[in-house]
Amino acid sequence: MHPKILLVGYNGANNTGAEAKLLAIIDEVRSVLGPDAYLTIPSLNEGNLRRYLKESPTLKIKSVRPSIFFWDIRKFVKENDLIMLVEGSCYMDTWGSALLWYYLLATRYAHSMKKPCIAYSVDAGAASRFNAWLIRREASKTNLILARTQHAADRLKNWKVKAPIEVTADNAFAFHPNPTDAGLLHRVWPEASHVVGVAAEDIYRWPVVIRPWGPKKFRYRWPYYYTHTRASLEKTELLADVLAVQADEIIENYGKSVALLSMEGLDADFANKVQSLMKHADKTKVFTSSDYNASQMTSILRSLDALITSRYHAGVLSLANHVPQTAIGHDLRIRDLYSDLGIEEFFVDHEDPDRYKLLSDNVGTLFSEYDKMKNWLCQGYNQYMQREKRNPLLLKAFLETNHPEWLP
C-alpha cells in the first residue's frame, strides 16, 4: 500500500524558511516511506509554490482559499491517510489566530476521522488565553509532536497538552542548497567584497486580524489585515530609521557593504524603505525571496560576514557557516534559538525600552568578539544537526509501530 500524506504548512508565501523546511521534509518523508508515497501540499498561493516545487505523479499541489480554509482542510484530511503539520510556527498566534486555527482544525479533523496526525518539527510560542485553551484541547489529539526546541516542548506541557512530545530540531538544518548557487552573492554583487546582512521585517504589523473591510494598503489577503494602529505605525517608522542608521554605521565604521534581505515577499517594501533612508544606499543591495529561491537565499546568508535579523530562518540557514548574528524581534523562536546557542543576550525584544541601544551595542560586540562567537555558533550548529537527524528516525519508529504496512 502506498499511503497518501498531507503536509499542512505555510506554503506558497515566498517565505525562504518555509520553502527550505518543506523541501527538507519532503526528502525526509521520501527517505522513510519511499518514492511511491503520495504527497499532497496545500498552498495559499499555488503560483508561488510551483516556482520551486514541481508536481509529479506522486506529488500534488492543492489550493487553499483563505476565507473558507475550514472547508478546504476538511476535504484534504478526508482524502489522505497520514496528516503531518509541517509549519514551524504551529502552536502560536504571533502572526494571527487564523493560521493557528488552520493547523488545529487539521488535527481535529484527523482525530475525528481516525487518521494519524503528527506535528513534525514544530514550535510553540505566545498565545492568548483562549488560544492556549484551544491548543490544549486540540493538540492533545495529535498522535505525536516533534518540538524543535526544549522551550517549545515545555510550553506545550505547561498548557497541559497530553500528546506524546519529543524534542528534535528544525528541518531547515537539513536543507542543502544547490552547489551551483555557491558564491552567488559575490557573482551578483562583485563590487561588495565584505557584506553584512540585515534581514529586515516590519515586526509591528503583526498579528493579522480578521475584518470584513479595511484600507487596501494594510490588507494581507481578504479578510485578513495587518495591525495598523497609530502606535504600531509610529514604531514601524522608528524601526526603519534605526536600521538605516545602523546600516550606515556598519558601512562607515567597518568598511562593509550591507545586503538588505527580504526573507518573505511581504518584507520587500520594508527593506526598500530602510534603504531609502540611508546615507550610503549605494553600498547596499536588496535581495528578496520573490526573486531568489531558498537555495539562493541560503547561499547568500552563508556568505555574510555578520547578520542582523528579525527573521528566525535567517539565523537558522546562516548557521552552517557560523555567521555571527544579533536579532531584534517579537518572535520567541529566535529567543529560543539564541538560548540554545548560548547567545541569548544577542536577542533584543521589540518592546524593550532600550532596544535600539542594545541592538547597537550588540553589533559592536559582534565585531569585537567575532572569533569567540563563531566558536559558539559552531558548537551549537553541530548539536542542532545531531538533533535534526531524529526527525525521520522518530517518524519511522511511529510508523513501524502503528502502520508498518506503509513502509517499503
C-alpha positions in Angstrom: 0.0 0.0 0.0 1.3 3.5 -0.9 0.0 5.9 1.7 -1.4 9.4 1.0 0.4 12.1 3.1 -1.0 15.6 3.6 1.7 18.2 4.5 -0.1 21.1 6.2 2.0 24.3 6.4 2.6 27.9 5.4 3.3 27.1 1.8 3.3 29.4 -1.2 4.1 32.7 0.6 7.5 33.2 -1.0 8.9 32.6 2.5 12.5 31.3 2.4 12.4 29.5 5.7 9.1 27.7 4.9 10.4 26.8 1.5 13.7 25.3 2.8 11.8 23.4 5.6 9.3 22.0 3.2 11.9 20.7 0.7 13.9 19.1 3.6 10.7 17.5 4.9 9.7 16.1 1.5 13.2 14.4 1.3 12.8 13.0 4.8 9.3 11.6 4.2 10.5 10.0 1.0 13.5 8.5 2.8 11.1 6.8 5.3 8.1 6.0 3.1 9.8 5.5 -0.3 9.4 7.3 -3.6 5.8 6.0 -4.2 4.2 7.7 -1.2 1.7 10.2 -2.5 2.2 13.7 -1.1 -0.4 16.5 -1.2 0.8 20.1 -0.4 -2.0 22.6 0.3 -1.0 26.2 -0.6 -2.1 29.7 0.0 -0.7 30.6 -3.4 -0.2 27.8 -6.0 1.8 30.0 -8.3 4.4 30.9 -5.7 4.7 27.2 -4.6 5.1 26.0 -8.2 8.1 28.3 -8.6 10.2 25.9 -6.7 8.2 22.7 -6.4 7.1 20.6 -9.3 4.1 18.3 -9.4 4.6 14.7 -10.3 2.5 11.5 -10.3 3.3 11.3 -6.5 3.2 15.0 -5.5 0.2 17.3 -6.0 -0.3 20.9 -5.0 -3.8 22.0 -3.9 -5.2 25.5 -3.4 -6.4 26.7 0.0 -9.0 29.5 -0.1 -8.2 31.8 2.9 -11.8 32.8 3.5 -13.1 29.2 3.8 -9.9 27.3 4.8 -12.0 25.3 7.3 -13.9 23.7 4.4 -10.7 23.0 2.3 -8.7 21.5 5.1 -11.5 19.1 6.0 -11.6 17.9 2.4 -7.9 17.4 2.2 -7.8 15.5 5.5 -10.6 13.2 4.3 -8.6 12.4 1.1 -5.4 11.4 2.8 -4.1 8.7 5.2 -1.5 10.5 7.3 -1.7 14.1 8.3 1.6 16.0 9.0 1.7 19.5 10.4 4.9 20.9 8.9 4.7 24.6 9.7 7.3 25.7 12.3 5.1 28.4 13.8 2.4 25.9 14.6 1.3 26.4 18.1 1.3 30.2 18.5 -0.8 33.2 17.5 2.2 35.6 16.9 1.2 36.0 13.2 -2.5 35.8 13.7 -5.1 33.4 15.2 -6.4 32.1 11.8 -3.1 30.3 11.0 -3.2 28.6 14.4 -6.8 27.6 13.9 -5.9 26.1 10.5 -3.4 23.7 12.0 -5.6 22.8 14.9 -8.5 22.1 12.6 -6.4 19.7 10.6 -5.6 17.9 13.9 -9.3 17.9 14.9 -10.5 16.5 11.6 -7.8 13.8 11.5 -8.8 12.8 15.0 -12.5 12.6 14.2 -11.8 10.6 11.0 -9.4 8.3 13.0 -6.4 9.2 10.9 -2.9 9.6 12.4 -1.6 13.1 12.8 2.0 14.1 13.5 3.3 17.6 14.2 6.6 17.4 12.5 9.4 19.6 13.9 7.2 22.5 15.1 7.3 25.3 17.6 5.1 26.6 20.4 5.2 30.3 21.3 3.0 33.1 22.6 -0.8 32.5 22.6 -3.8 34.3 24.1 -5.6 32.6 26.9 -8.3 31.4 24.6 -5.9 30.1 22.0 -3.8 28.4 24.7 -7.1 26.6 25.7 -7.7 25.6 22.1 -4.1 24.3 21.8 -4.5 22.2 25.0 -7.8 20.7 23.7 -6.9 20.1 20.1 -3.1 19.5 20.1 -3.8 16.8 22.7 -5.4 14.8 19.9 -2.2 14.7 18.0 -0.5 11.2 17.8 3.0 12.6 18.1 4.5 16.1 18.4 8.1 16.7 17.5 9.0 20.0 19.1 12.1 21.6 17.7 13.3 23.1 21.0 13.1 22.2 24.6 11.4 25.6 25.3 8.7 24.7 22.8 8.1 21.3 24.5 8.0 23.0 27.9 5.3 25.4 26.7 3.2 22.6 25.4 3.5 20.8 28.6 2.7 23.9 30.6 -0.5 24.2 28.5 -1.2 20.6 29.6 -1.1 19.2 26.1 -1.3 15.4 26.5 0.1 14.2 23.2 3.5 12.4 23.2 6.2 15.1 22.8 9.8 14.6 21.6 12.5 17.3 21.2 14.3 17.4 17.9 15.3 20.4 15.7 14.2 22.5 12.7 14.2 20.5 9.4 15.8 23.6 7.8 19.1 22.5 9.4 19.0 19.5 6.9 18.4 21.8 3.9 21.3 21.7 1.4 21.5 24.5 -1.2 22.3 23.6 -4.8 26.1 23.6 -5.2 25.7 25.8 -8.3 24.5 28.6 -6.0 27.7 28.7 -4.0 29.3 32.1 -4.3 26.1 33.6 -5.7 26.4 36.8 -3.5 29.7 37.8 -5.0 28.7 36.9 -8.5 25.6 39.1 -8.5 27.3 41.8 -6.4 31.1 41.7 -7.3 31.9 45.1 -6.1 31.0 44.1 -2.5 33.8 42.0 -1.0 32.6 42.0 2.6 28.9 42.0 3.4 26.8 42.3 6.5 23.2 41.2 6.1 20.1 42.9 7.6 17.1 40.6 7.4 14.6 43.4 8.0 10.9 42.8 8.8 8.2 45.2 9.8 7.7 43.4 13.2 5.0 45.8 14.3 2.4 44.9 11.7 1.7 41.6 13.3 -0.6 39.9 14.1 -3.0 40.0 11.2 -6.6 40.4 12.3 -9.9 39.3 10.7 -12.0 42.2 9.5 -14.8 42.5 6.9 -13.1 45.6 5.4 -10.2 47.9 5.8 -7.6 50.0 3.9 -6.3 48.2 0.9 -2.6 49.0 1.8 -3.0 47.1 5.0 -4.7 44.1 3.5 -2.8 40.8 3.7 -5.4 38.9 1.9 -9.1 39.4 2.5 -10.4 39.1 5.2 -7.1 39.4 6.9 -5.5 42.8 7.7 -2.2 43.8 9.2 -2.2 45.6 12.6 -2.2 49.4 11.7 -2.8 51.4 14.9 -1.2 54.8 15.2 1.2 53.4 17.8 2.3 50.4 15.6 2.8 52.7 12.6 5.0 55.0 14.6 7.1 52.1 15.8 7.5 50.9 12.3 8.8 54.3 11.2 11.3 54.4 14.1 12.5 50.8 13.4 13.2 51.7 9.7 15.1 54.8 10.8 17.2 52.9 13.4 18.0 50.1 10.9 19.1 52.7 8.3 21.3 54.4 10.8 22.7 51.1 12.0 23.5 50.0 8.4 25.2 53.3 7.7 27.4 52.9 10.8 28.4 49.4 9.7 29.4 50.8 6.3 31.3 53.8 7.9 32.9 52.1 10.9 33.7 48.6 9.5 34.1 49.2 5.7 31.3 46.6 4.9 28.6 46.6 2.3 25.0 45.8 3.5 22.7 43.3 2.0 19.0 44.0 2.9 17.4 40.6 2.9 13.7 40.1 2.4 13.1 36.6 3.7 9.4 36.7 2.8 8.0 38.5 -0.2 6.0 40.9 2.0 9.2 42.1 3.7 10.5 43.7 0.4 8.7 47.0 0.9 10.2 47.4 4.4 13.7 46.5 3.1 13.3 49.1 0.4 12.1 51.7 3.0 15.2 51.1 5.1 17.4 51.5 2.0 15.7 54.8 1.1 16.5 56.3 4.5 20.2 55.5 4.3 23.1 58.0 3.6 25.1 55.2 1.9 22.3 53.5 -0.1 24.8 53.0 -2.9 26.7 50.5 -0.6 23.5 48.3 -0.2 21.6 45.9 -2.3 18.1 44.4 -1.7 17.7 40.6 -2.0 14.2 39.3 -1.9 12.7 35.8 -1.7 10.4 36.8 -4.6 13.5 36.9 -6.8 15.7 34.3 -5.2 14.7 30.8 -4.1 15.6 29.1 -0.8 18.8 27.6 -2.2 20.0 31.0 -3.5 19.0 32.9 -0.4 20.7 30.3 1.8 23.9 30.7 -0.2 23.7 34.5 0.3 23.1 34.1 4.0 26.1 31.8 4.4 28.4 34.3 2.5 27.8 37.1 5.0 30.4 38.4 7.5 27.6 39.1 10.1 23.9 39.3 10.3 21.2 41.5 12.0 17.9 39.7 11.8 14.2 39.8 12.7 13.6 36.6 10.8 14.1 33.2 12.6 15.2 31.3 9.5 17.8 33.8 8.5 19.5 32.8 11.7 19.0 29.1 11.1 20.1 29.0 7.5 23.2 31.1 8.1 24.3 28.9 11.0 26.1 26.3 8.8 28.9 28.9 8.2 28.7 30.1 11.8 27.8 33.7 10.7 27.9 36.0 13.8 24.5 37.5 14.4 22.2 39.5 16.6 18.4 39.9 16.4 15.6 42.3 17.2 12.1 40.9 17.1 8.9 39.7 18.7 9.5 36.1 17.8 10.1 33.7 20.6 11.6 31.2 18.1 14.7 33.4 17.7 15.0 33.9 21.5 14.8 30.1 22.0 17.4 29.6 19.2 19.8 32.0 20.7 19.2 30.5 24.2 20.2 27.0 22.8 23.3 28.6 21.1 24.4 30.3 24.3 24.0 33.8 22.9 20.6 34.8 24.4 21.9 38.3 25.2 22.1 38.9 21.5 18.3 38.8 21.2 16.6 42.2 21.7 12.9 42.2 22.4 10.9 44.6 20.2 9.2 46.2 23.1 12.3 46.7 25.3 12.6 50.4 26.1 16.3 50.3 25.4 16.0 48.1 22.4 17.8 50.3 19.9 20.8 51.0 22.2 21.0 47.2 23.0 21.0 46.4 19.3 23.8 48.9 18.6 25.8 47.6 21.5 25.3 44.0 20.2 26.5 45.0 16.7 29.7 46.3 18.3 30.2 43.2 20.3 29.8 41.0 17.2 32.9 42.5 15.7 34.9 42.8 18.9 34.3 39.2 19.9 34.0 37.8 16.4 36.0 34.6 16.7 34.5 33.8 20.1 31.0 34.0 18.6 31.9 31.9 15.6 33.2 29.2 18.0 29.9 29.3 20.0 27.9 29.0 16.8 30.0 26.1 15.5 29.3 24.1 18.7 25.6 25.0 18.6 25.2 24.1 15.0 26.7 20.7 15.5 24.3 20.0 18.3 21.3 21.1 16.2 22.4 18.9 13.3 22.5 15.8 15.6 19.1 16.6 17.0 17.6 17.2 13.5 18.5 13.6 12.5 16.0 12.4 15.0 13.1 13.7 12.9 13.0 10.9 10.3 14.0 8.3 12.8 11.1 9.2 15.1 8.7 9.3 12.1 9.9 5.8 11.0 9.6 4.4 14.6 6.0 5.7 14.8 5.0 4.1 11.5 6.7 0.8 12.4 4.6 0.6 15.5 1.3 1.9 14.0 1.3 1.4 10.3 4.1 -1.0 9.2 2.2 -1.8 6.0 3.0 1.7 4.7 6.8 1.2 5.0 8.7 -0.1 1.9 
